[in-house]
Amino acid sequence: MATKYMTVSWDQLHKDARILSERLSNFNFRGIIAITRGGLIPAAIIARELELRLIDTISVVTYDEEKRGELNIIKNPSITEDGKGFLIIDDLVDSGITAKAIRKLLPKAYFACLYAKPAGKEYTDEFIMEVQQDMWILFPWDMAPAFAPPLIKSQKK
């Protein structure tokens, strides 16, 4: 269970994806492989910024809520055998378990993500921000707007 939380807004996520796109703009990628589900939205933004139209996914399950389970690849990409010329995108590299498995499967791909934790950052070629290992990132797709009562009402209790 995480002890600290960091909330990433839609605006911040978009800004970070554009910064990552800028860093990747000197490469000549054939396409993108998004790691589902977290890599889907960053991959869409980066695909737009780099004008890449060839997009595939690799579907990996490692979490149930905040509890880490066994790694299970439930869908492999179909557009490449070794990753050559492809950019792998994820939202976060945490322990590195997912990234390590995908690197083994697609050793010639370039791996980039928005955020990296110390235990996993060695498995990524590029990332925007390092976060503490005990930090749980709350992504905008995990959040829902909720009513917040006026501050004065909560103080009257």
RODO-2510 file (C-alpha; in nm, 4 decimals, decimal comma):
residues 157
     n   res          X          Y          Z
     1     m     0,0000     0,0000     0,0000
     2     a     0,1332     0,3424    -0,0920
     3     t     0,2101     0,5873     0,1843
     4     k     0,2084     0,8987    -0,0333
     5     y    -0,0095     1,0092    -0,3207
     6     m     0,0501     1,2394    -0,6159
     7     t    -0,2424     1,3573    -0,8268
     8     v    -0,1753     1,4209    -1,1952
     9     s    -0,4320     1,6435    -1,3674
    10     w    -0,5330     1,6129    -1,7316
    11     d    -0,3441     1,9368    -1,8011
    12     q    -0,0257     1,8122    -1,6340
    13     l    -0,0434     1,4776    -1,8097
    14     h    -0,0835     1,6506    -2,1456
    15     k     0,2081     1,8862    -2,0745
    16     d     0,4314     1,5971    -1,9674
    17     a     0,3371     1,3927    -2,2766
    18     r     0,4240     1,6898    -2,4992
    19     i     0,7601     1,7347    -2,3226
    20     l     0,8301     1,3651    -2,3771
    21     s     0,7280     1,4034    -2,7424
    22     e     0,9755     1,6865    -2,7837
    23     r     1,2552     1,4727    -2,6400
    24     l     1,1630     1,1911    -2,8791
    25     s     1,1227     1,4094    -3,1877
    26     n     1,4759     1,3437    -3,3180
    27     f     1,4103     0,9699    -3,3515
    28     n     1,2602     0,8130    -3,6598
    29     f     1,0075     0,5674    -3,5167
    30     r     0,7915     0,3463    -3,7394
    31     g     0,5163     0,3364    -3,4809
    32     i     0,4112     0,3148    -3,1173
    33     i     0,3287     0,0244    -2,8919
    34     a     0,1170     0,1418    -2,5983
    35     i     0,1200    -0,0577    -2,2774
    36     t    -0,2408    -0,0947    -2,1716
    37     r    -0,4055     0,0597    -2,0001
    38     g    -0,1891     0,3363    -1,8582
    39     g     0,0077     0,3957    -2,1761
    40     l    -0,2947     0,4452    -2,4015
    41     i    -0,3589     0,8144    -2,3401
    42     p     0,0081     0,9215    -2,3345
    43     a     0,0588     0,7154    -2,6531
    44     a    -0,2293     0,8956    -2,8260
    45     i    -0,0836     1,2357    -2,7391
    46     i     0,2675     1,1348    -2,8427
    47     a     0,1414     0,9747    -3,1666
    48     r    -0,0252     1,3041    -3,2546
    49     e     0,2807     1,5132    -3,1711
    50     l     0,5180     1,2864    -3,3646
    51     e     0,2655     1,2273    -3,6461
    52     l     0,2811     0,8512    -3,6023
    53     r    -0,0179     0,6565    -3,7351
    54     l     0,0956     0,2986    -3,6742
    55     i    -0,0139     0,2130    -3,3204
    56     d    -0,0424    -0,1234    -3,1481
    57     t    -0,0809    -0,2378    -2,7891
    58     i     0,0660    -0,4840    -2,5488
    59     s    -0,1721    -0,5696    -2,2678
    60     v    -0,0188    -0,6463    -1,9318
    61     v    -0,1903    -0,7082    -1,6004
    62     t     0,0096    -0,6625    -1,2797
    63     y    -0,2154    -0,4684    -1,0420
    64     d    -0,5477    -0,5205    -0,8708
    65     e    -0,6239    -0,1751    -0,7301
    66     e    -0,3024    -0,0938    -0,5369
    67     k    -0,1971    -0,4550    -0,4818
    68     r     0,0706    -0,5936    -0,7131
    69     g     0,0117    -0,9427    -0,8465
    70     e     0,1859    -1,1689    -1,0943
    71     l     0,2697    -1,0334    -1,4374
    72     n     0,0399    -1,1622    -1,7084
    73     i     0,0753    -1,0576    -2,0746
    74     i    -0,2737    -1,1008    -2,2150
    75     k    -0,2072    -0,9520    -2,5630
    76     n     0,1164    -0,9215    -2,7587
    77     p     0,1725    -0,6596    -3,0288
    78     s     0,1215    -0,7901    -3,3809
    79     i     0,3206    -0,5329    -3,5804
    80     t     0,6727    -0,6271    -3,4739
    81     e     0,8659    -0,9294    -3,3565
    82     d     1,1574    -0,7610    -3,1801
    83     g     1,0486    -0,3957    -3,1487
    84     k     1,2967    -0,2536    -3,3994
    85     g     1,1879     0,0974    -3,4999
    86     f     0,9096     0,1110    -3,2411
    87     l     0,8474     0,3311    -2,9424
    88     i     0,6961     0,1670    -2,6339
    89     i     0,4918     0,4083    -2,4220
    90     d     0,3653     0,3690    -2,0666
    91     d     0,2444     0,6105    -1,8042
    92     l     0,4782     0,4865    -1,5307
    93     v     0,7605     0,2459    -1,4646
    94     d     0,7267     0,1337    -1,1021
    95     s     0,9099    -0,1794    -0,9856
    96     g     1,0323    -0,2465    -1,3392
    97     i     0,8623    -0,5874    -1,3571
    98     t     0,6429    -0,4915    -1,6546
    99     a     0,9166    -0,2970    -1,8313
   100     k     1,1689    -0,5789    -1,7863
   101     a     0,9282    -0,8352    -1,9341
   102     i     0,8427    -0,6107    -2,2291
   103     r     1,2099    -0,5327    -2,2917
   104     k     1,2779    -0,9060    -2,3056
   105     l     0,9911    -0,9517    -2,5523
   106     l     1,0798    -0,6422    -2,7639
   107     p     1,4537    -0,5891    -2,7076
   108     k     1,5071    -0,3481    -2,9982
   109     a     1,2261    -0,1068    -2,9071
   110     y     1,2800     0,2298    -2,7396
   111     f     1,0990     0,2464    -2,4036
   112     a     0,9647     0,5799    -2,2776
   113     c     0,7230     0,6736    -2,0020
   114     l     0,6030     0,9841    -1,8254
   115     y     0,7051     0,8954    -1,4702
   116     a     0,9632     0,6595    -1,3208
   117     k     1,0281     0,5227    -0,9747
   118     p     1,3824     0,4373    -0,8631
   119     a     1,3331     0,0590    -0,8762
   120     g     1,2229     0,0663    -1,2400
   121     k     1,3922     0,3614    -1,4025
   122     e     1,6842     0,1521    -1,5329
   123     y     1,4393    -0,0252    -1,7669
   124     t     1,3284     0,2910    -1,9462
   125     d     1,5216     0,4879    -2,2060
   126     e     1,3420     0,8159    -2,1370
   127     f     1,1073     0,9584    -1,8759
   128     i     0,9929     1,3017    -1,7634
   129     m     0,9876     1,2887    -1,3839
   130     e     1,1233     1,0591    -1,1145
   131     v     0,8910     0,9988    -0,8197
   132     q     0,9553     0,8306    -0,4865
   133     q     0,9127     0,4548    -0,4713
   134     d     0,6383     0,4777    -0,2073
   135     m     0,4383     0,7316    -0,4118
   136     w     0,1090     0,6174    -0,5647
   137     i     0,0255     0,8276    -0,8706
   138     l    -0,3417     0,9089    -0,9145
   139     f    -0,3912     0,9518    -1,2878
   140     p    -0,6811     1,1581    -1,4220
   141     w    -0,8575     0,8510    -1,5650
   142     d    -0,8663     0,7054    -1,2121
   143     m    -1,0389     1,0093    -1,0672
   144     a    -1,3943     1,1381    -1,0762
   145     p    -1,5138     1,4885    -0,9930
   146     a    -1,6978     1,4946    -0,6644
   147     f    -1,8937     1,7540    -0,4748
   148     a    -1,6927     1,9383    -0,2116
   149     p    -1,8950     2,1295     0,0474
   150     p    -1,7946     2,4882     0,1194
   151     l    -1,5032     2,5048     0,3617
   152     i    -1,7042     2,6960     0,6222
   153     k    -1,9604     2,4146     0,6423
   154     s    -1,6965     2,1542     0,7179
   155     q    -1,5531     2,3714     0,9979
   156     k    -1,8899     2,4015     1,1809
   157     k    -1,9015     2,0361     1,2833
***
